[in-house]
Amino acid sequence: MARPRLSLQIQIEPGAGRLPADRPQLRRWAAAALESDARLVMRFVGESEGRELNHRFRGRNQPTNVLTFDYEVEPMVVADIVFCMPVVRREARAQGKTQRDHLAHLVVHGVLHAHGHDHGNDADAHRMEAREVAILRRFGIDDPYA
């Protein structure tokens, strides 16, 4: 079976600061989580844009680490995935992880959301987390839930 194809656009807003991974690595992480062909936009933002998007689309007046906007799943996944880098950095410090490993987890997490995976109940969360752990292990990254 052919490997799913990935069309990936990366946008970095100035408030995002320097990323802990380069574009080829972001592509590898995203490609590892693909289940079908996908056209994705990854946008890395600062605190204000992260807060604005989370407030507008989720009703929460604070930034969050990752937001996935999935527009289409069949025949191709089409989605925007937004990462708020100040939140990613704070979480990595608080959890004793490298920023790179934490970002890898969030890229995989966001791509799986784009494919329709969710963690709204225990069974779905368990399936999604197991998939994330297996993908991250291929990159030598420890279980983010351990």
Summary of the structure (lengths in Angstrom):
residues: 146
radius of gyration: 14.4
end to end distance: 32.8
largest distance: 44.1
contacts: 449
relative contact order: 0.17
helix: 47%
strand: 21%
